[in-house]
Amino acid sequence: MIKLSKEISRVVVYEYGTNELLNRFSDPFWFQAFSCVIGFDWHSSGTTTTTCGALKLAINNSDFGIQVTGGKGKT
């Protein structure tokens, strides 16, 4: 999930820019679809928190120019 979410994010940033990535993350339909693509069932409980956790690990040490917060529990 981490590797796939990073590469999808990288393509969006490359093609459309960081602002568009943030716009897409803020769209609940796009974010739900993104969660499904990286490996979650569409009706899973905790999809948002787990996807945010994967994005945090994928993006925070990259050169995208943004930081992700959230995730599950103490992480």
DORO-794666 format. One record per residue: x, y, z of N, C-alpha, C in turn; residue in one letter. Coordinates in nm, 3 decimals, padded with zeros to 5 digits. Layout:
n.xx=X n.yy=Y n.zz=Z ca.xx=X ca.yy=Y ca.zz=Z c.xx=X c.yy=Y c.zz=Z type=a $
...
***
This chain:
n.xx=00.081 n.yy=-00.119 n.zz=00.000 ca.xx=00.000 ca.yy=00.000 ca.zz=00.000 c.xx=00.086 c.yy=00.125 c.zz=00.000 type=m $
n.xx=00.191 n.yy=00.123 n.zz=00.074 ca.xx=00.277 ca.yy=00.241 ca.zz=00.083 c.xx=00.344 c.yy=00.269 c.zz=-00.051 type=i $
n.xx=00.402 n.yy=00.168 n.zz=-00.110 ca.xx=00.472 ca.yy=00.187 ca.zz=-00.239 c.xx=00.375 c.yy=00.229 c.zz=-00.348 type=k $
n.xx=00.260 n.yy=00.165 n.zz=-00.355 ca.xx=00.163 ca.yy=00.198 ca.zz=-00.459 c.xx=00.107 c.yy=00.338 c.zz=-00.439 type=l $
n.xx=00.077 n.yy=00.375 n.zz=-00.316 ca.xx=00.023 ca.yy=00.510 ca.zz=-00.291 c.xx=00.127 c.yy=00.617 c.zz=-00.324 type=s $
n.xx=00.255 n.yy=00.587 n.zz=-00.300 ca.xx=00.359 ca.yy=00.683 ca.zz=-00.333 c.xx=00.371 c.yy=00.701 c.zz=-00.484 type=k $
n.xx=00.367 n.yy=00.592 n.zz=-00.558 ca.xx=00.383 ca.yy=00.602 ca.zz=-00.703 c.xx=00.262 c.yy=00.666 c.zz=-00.770 type=e $
n.xx=00.143 n.yy=00.636 n.zz=-00.723 ca.xx=00.025 ca.yy=00.704 ca.zz=-00.777 c.xx=00.033 c.yy=00.853 c.zz=-00.748 type=i $
n.xx=00.072 n.yy=00.888 n.zz=-00.628 ca.xx=00.087 ca.yy=01.030 ca.zz=-00.591 c.xx=00.194 c.yy=01.097 c.zz=-00.675 type=s $
n.xx=00.303 n.yy=01.025 n.zz=-00.701 ca.xx=00.411 ca.yy=01.080 ca.zz=-00.782 c.xx=00.362 c.yy=01.112 c.zz=-00.924 type=r $
n.xx=00.282 n.yy=01.023 n.zz=-00.981 ca.xx=00.229 ca.yy=01.046 ca.zz=-01.116 c.xx=00.136 c.yy=01.167 c.zz=-01.118 type=v $
n.xx=00.051 n.yy=01.180 n.zz=-01.017 ca.xx=-00.040 ca.yy=01.295 ca.zz=-01.013 c.xx=00.039 c.yy=01.425 c.zz=-00.999 type=v $
n.xx=00.140 n.yy=01.425 n.zz=-00.914 ca.xx=00.223 ca.yy=01.545 ca.zz=-00.897 c.xx=00.298 c.yy=01.576 c.zz=-01.027 type=v $
n.xx=00.350 n.yy=01.475 n.zz=-01.092 ca.xx=00.424 ca.yy=01.495 ca.zz=-01.217 c.xx=00.333 c.yy=01.552 c.zz=-01.326 type=y $
n.xx=00.215 n.yy=01.496 n.zz=-01.339 ca.xx=00.124 ca.yy=01.537 ca.zz=-01.446 c.xx=00.050 c.yy=01.667 c.zz=-01.417 type=e $
n.xx=00.010 n.yy=01.688 n.zz=-01.291 ca.xx=-00.081 ca.yy=01.799 ca.zz=-01.259 c.xx=-00.032 c.yy=01.895 c.zz=-01.151 type=y $
n.xx=00.068 n.yy=01.855 n.zz=-01.073 ca.xx=00.121 ca.yy=01.941 ca.zz=-00.968 c.xx=00.071 c.yy=01.904 c.zz=-00.829 type=g $
n.xx=00.139 n.yy=01.958 n.zz=-00.731 ca.xx=00.108 ca.yy=01.929 ca.zz=-00.591 c.xx=-00.031 c.yy=01.978 c.zz=-00.551 type=t $
n.xx=-00.071 n.yy=02.095 n.zz=-00.600 ca.xx=-00.203 ca.yy=02.147 ca.zz=-00.565 c.xx=-00.314 c.yy=02.052 c.zz=-00.611 type=n $
n.xx=-00.298 n.yy=01.992 n.zz=-00.727 ca.xx=-00.399 ca.yy=01.898 ca.zz=-00.775 c.xx=-00.401 c.yy=01.772 c.zz=-00.691 type=e $
n.xx=-00.287 n.yy=01.728 n.zz=-00.643 ca.xx=-00.284 ca.yy=01.612 ca.zz=-00.553 c.xx=-00.364 c.yy=01.642 c.zz=-00.427 type=l $
n.xx=-00.344 n.yy=01.760 n.zz=-00.371 ca.xx=-00.419 ca.yy=01.799 ca.zz=-00.252 c.xx=-00.568 c.yy=01.811 c.zz=-00.282 type=l $
n.xx=-00.603 n.yy=01.865 n.zz=-00.398 ca.xx=-00.744 ca.yy=01.873 ca.zz=-00.437 c.xx=-00.806 c.yy=01.734 c.zz=-00.446 type=n $
n.xx=-00.733 n.yy=01.642 n.zz=-00.502 ca.xx=-00.785 ca.yy=01.506 ca.zz=-00.515 c.xx=-00.797 c.yy=01.437 c.zz=-00.380 type=r $
n.xx=-00.700 n.yy=01.456 n.zz=-00.293 ca.xx=-00.710 ca.yy=01.398 ca.zz=-00.159 c.xx=-00.830 c.yy=01.454 c.zz=-00.084 type=f $
n.xx=-00.868 n.yy=01.577 n.zz=-00.110 ca.xx=-00.980 ca.yy=01.638 ca.zz=-00.039 c.xx=-01.116 c.yy=01.599 c.zz=-00.098 type=s $
n.xx=-01.118 n.yy=01.535 n.zz=-00.213 ca.xx=-01.242 ca.yy=01.488 ca.zz=-00.274 c.xx=-01.275 c.yy=01.351 c.zz=-00.216 type=d $
n.xx=-01.386 n.yy=01.338 n.zz=-00.140 ca.xx=-01.415 ca.yy=01.210 ca.zz=-00.075 c.xx=-01.435 c.yy=01.094 c.zz=-00.172 type=p $
n.xx=-01.490 n.yy=01.120 n.zz=-00.289 ca.xx=-01.509 ca.yy=01.012 ca.zz=-00.386 c.xx=-01.376 c.yy=00.965 c.zz=-00.443 type=f $
n.xx=-01.287 n.yy=01.061 n.zz=-00.475 ca.xx=-01.156 ca.yy=01.025 ca.zz=-00.528 c.xx=-01.076 c.yy=00.952 c.zz=-00.421 type=w $
n.xx=-01.081 n.yy=01.002 n.zz=-00.297 ca.xx=-01.004 ca.yy=00.941 ca.zz=-00.189 c.xx=-01.052 c.yy=00.799 c.zz=-00.162 type=f $
n.xx=-01.182 n.yy=00.776 n.zz=-00.166 ca.xx=-01.236 ca.yy=00.641 ca.zz=-00.146 c.xx=-01.190 c.yy=00.549 c.zz=-00.258 type=q $
n.xx=-01.195 n.yy=00.598 n.zz=-00.382 ca.xx=-01.148 ca.yy=00.518 ca.zz=-00.495 c.xx=-00.998 c.yy=00.489 c.zz=-00.483 type=a $
n.xx=-00.921 n.yy=00.589 n.zz=-00.440 ca.xx=-00.778 ca.yy=00.572 ca.zz=-00.417 c.xx=-00.753 c.yy=00.462 c.zz=-00.314 type=f $
n.xx=-00.830 n.yy=00.464 n.zz=-00.207 ca.xx=-00.817 ca.yy=00.361 ca.zz=-00.103 c.xx=-00.842 c.yy=00.222 c.zz=-00.159 type=s $
n.xx=-00.942 n.yy=00.211 n.zz=-00.246 ca.xx=-00.972 ca.yy=00.082 ca.zz=-00.308 c.xx=-00.859 c.yy=00.037 c.zz=-00.399 type=c $
n.xx=-00.802 n.yy=00.130 n.zz=-00.475 ca.xx=-00.695 ca.yy=00.096 ca.zz=-00.568 c.xx=-00.571 c.yy=00.046 c.zz=-00.494 type=v $
n.xx=-00.540 n.yy=00.105 n.zz=-00.379 ca.xx=-00.420 ca.yy=00.061 ca.zz=-00.307 c.xx=-00.444 c.yy=-00.061 c.zz=-00.219 type=i $
n.xx=-00.568 n.yy=-00.112 n.zz=-00.217 ca.xx=-00.586 ca.yy=-00.241 ca.zz=-00.152 c.xx=-00.696 c.yy=-00.254 c.zz=-00.050 type=g $
n.xx=-00.783 n.yy=-00.156 n.zz=-00.034 ca.xx=-00.890 ca.yy=-00.168 ca.zz=00.063 c.xx=-01.022 c.yy=-00.200 c.zz=-00.004 type=f $
n.xx=-01.103 n.yy=-00.279 n.zz=00.065 ca.xx=-01.238 ca.yy=-00.305 ca.zz=00.020 c.xx=-01.320 c.yy=-00.178 c.zz=00.041 type=d $
n.xx=-01.410 n.yy=-00.147 n.zz=-00.048 ca.xx=-01.480 ca.yy=-00.019 ca.zz=-00.048 c.xx=-01.562 c.yy=00.005 c.zz=00.078 type=w $
n.xx=-01.600 n.yy=-00.099 n.zz=00.150 ca.xx=-01.682 ca.yy=-00.080 ca.zz=00.269 c.xx=-01.607 c.yy=-00.115 c.zz=00.398 type=h $
n.xx=-01.476 n.yy=-00.116 n.zz=00.392 ca.xx=-01.396 ca.yy=-00.149 ca.zz=00.509 c.xx=-01.401 c.yy=-00.037 c.zz=00.612 type=s $
n.xx=-01.408 n.yy=-00.075 n.zz=00.736 ca.xx=-01.400 ca.yy=00.022 ca.zz=00.844 c.xx=-01.255 c.yy=00.065 c.zz=00.860 type=s $
n.xx=-01.232 n.yy=00.192 n.zz=00.878 ca.xx=-01.097 ca.yy=00.243 ca.zz=00.899 c.xx=-01.020 c.yy=00.272 c.zz=00.772 type=g $
n.xx=-01.090 n.yy=00.276 n.zz=00.660 ca.xx=-01.023 ca.yy=00.301 ca.zz=00.533 c.xx=-00.950 c.yy=00.435 c.zz=00.534 type=t $
n.xx=-01.016 n.yy=00.539 n.zz=00.583 ca.xx=-00.955 ca.yy=00.672 ca.zz=00.581 c.xx=-00.830 c.yy=00.678 c.zz=00.668 type=t $
n.xx=-00.839 n.yy=00.627 n.zz=00.790 ca.xx=-00.723 ca.yy=00.636 ca.zz=00.879 c.xx=-00.606 c.yy=00.553 c.zz=00.827 type=t $
n.xx=-00.634 n.yy=00.435 n.zz=00.775 ca.xx=-00.527 ca.yy=00.350 ca.zz=00.726 c.xx=-00.464 c.yy=00.406 c.zz=00.599 type=t $
n.xx=-00.547 n.yy=00.462 n.zz=00.511 ca.xx=-00.494 ca.yy=00.525 ca.zz=00.390 c.xx=-00.410 c.yy=00.646 c.zz=00.425 type=t $
n.xx=-00.455 n.yy=00.727 n.zz=00.520 ca.xx=-00.374 ca.yy=00.842 ca.zz=00.565 c.xx=-00.242 c.yy=00.795 c.zz=00.624 type=c $
n.xx=-00.244 n.yy=00.686 n.zz=00.699 ca.xx=-00.120 ca.yy=00.632 ca.zz=00.753 c.xx=-00.024 c.yy=00.586 c.zz=00.645 type=g $
n.xx=-00.077 n.yy=00.520 n.zz=00.542 ca.xx=00.007 ca.yy=00.477 ca.zz=00.430 c.xx=00.063 c.yy=00.597 c.zz=00.355 type=a $
n.xx=-00.021 n.yy=00.698 n.zz=00.334 ca.xx=00.025 ca.yy=00.819 ca.zz=00.265 c.xx=00.131 c.yy=00.892 c.zz=00.345 type=l $
n.xx=00.115 n.yy=00.894 n.zz=00.476 ca.xx=00.214 ca.yy=00.960 ca.zz=00.562 c.xx=00.351 c.yy=00.894 c.zz=00.547 type=k $
n.xx=00.353 n.yy=00.763 n.zz=00.548 ca.xx=00.480 ca.yy=00.691 ca.zz=00.532 c.xx=00.536 c.yy=00.707 c.zz=00.391 type=l $
n.xx=00.449 n.yy=00.716 n.zz=00.293 ca.xx=00.493 ca.yy=00.725 ca.zz=00.153 c.xx=00.541 c.yy=00.864 c.zz=00.115 type=a $
n.xx=00.472 n.yy=00.967 n.zz=00.161 ca.xx=00.494 ca.yy=01.102 ca.zz=00.109 c.xx=00.585 c.yy=01.187 c.zz=00.197 type=i $
n.xx=00.584 n.yy=01.168 n.zz=00.326 ca.xx=00.655 ca.yy=01.261 ca.zz=00.413 c.xx=00.806 c.yy=01.264 c.zz=00.391 type=n $
n.xx=00.863 n.yy=01.159 n.zz=00.339 ca.xx=01.008 ca.yy=01.159 ca.zz=00.312 c.xx=01.037 c.yy=01.172 c.zz=00.163 type=n $
n.xx=00.944 n.yy=01.229 n.zz=00.090 ca.xx=00.962 ca.yy=01.244 ca.zz=-00.054 c.xx=00.984 c.yy=01.391 c.zz=-00.090 type=s $
n.xx=00.996 n.yy=01.417 n.zz=-00.217 ca.xx=01.020 ca.yy=01.553 ca.zz=-00.265 c.xx=00.894 c.yy=01.619 c.zz=-00.318 type=d $
n.xx=00.777 n.yy=01.579 n.zz=-00.268 ca.xx=00.651 ca.yy=01.634 ca.zz=-00.316 c.xx=00.622 c.yy=01.774 c.zz=-00.262 type=f $
n.xx=00.687 n.yy=01.810 n.zz=-00.153 ca.xx=00.665 ca.yy=01.943 ca.zz=-00.097 c.xx=00.545 c.yy=01.952 c.zz=-00.005 type=g $
n.xx=00.491 n.yy=01.838 n.zz=00.037 ca.xx=00.379 ca.yy=01.838 ca.zz=00.131 c.xx=00.407 c.yy=01.737 c.zz=00.242 type=i $
n.xx=00.335 n.yy=01.750 n.zz=00.352 ca.xx=00.342 ca.yy=01.656 ca.zz=00.463 c.xx=00.202 c.yy=01.604 c.zz=00.489 type=q $
n.xx=00.191 n.yy=01.478 n.zz=00.524 ca.xx=00.062 ca.yy=01.415 ca.zz=00.555 c.xx=00.057 c.yy=01.385 c.zz=00.702 type=v $
n.xx=-00.056 n.yy=01.414 n.zz=00.763 ca.xx=-00.077 ca.yy=01.380 ca.zz=00.904 c.xx=-00.192 c.yy=01.281 c.zz=00.911 type=t $
n.xx=-00.209 n.yy=01.223 n.zz=01.026 ca.xx=-00.319 ca.yy=01.128 ca.zz=01.045 c.xx=-00.267 c.yy=00.986 c.zz=01.050 type=g $
n.xx=-00.358 n.yy=00.894 n.zz=01.046 ca.xx=-00.323 ca.yy=00.754 ca.zz=01.058 c.xx=-00.391 c.yy=00.695 c.zz=01.179 type=g $
n.xx=-00.343 n.yy=00.580 n.zz=01.219 ca.xx=-00.407 ca.yy=00.509 ca.zz=01.330 c.xx=-00.326 c.yy=00.523 c.zz=01.458 type=k $
n.xx=-00.396 n.yy=00.546 n.zz=01.567 ca.xx=-00.338 ca.yy=00.543 ca.zz=01.700 c.xx=-00.220 c.yy=00.637 c.zz=01.718 type=g $
n.xx=-00.117 n.yy=00.587 n.zz=01.782 ca.xx=00.001 ca.yy=00.666 ca.zz=01.813 c.xx=00.085 c.yy=00.699 c.zz=01.689 type=k $
n.xx=00.065 n.yy=00.626 n.zz=01.582 ca.xx=00.143 ca.yy=00.654 ca.zz=01.462 c.xx=00.087 c.yy=00.777 c.zz=01.394 type=t $
***
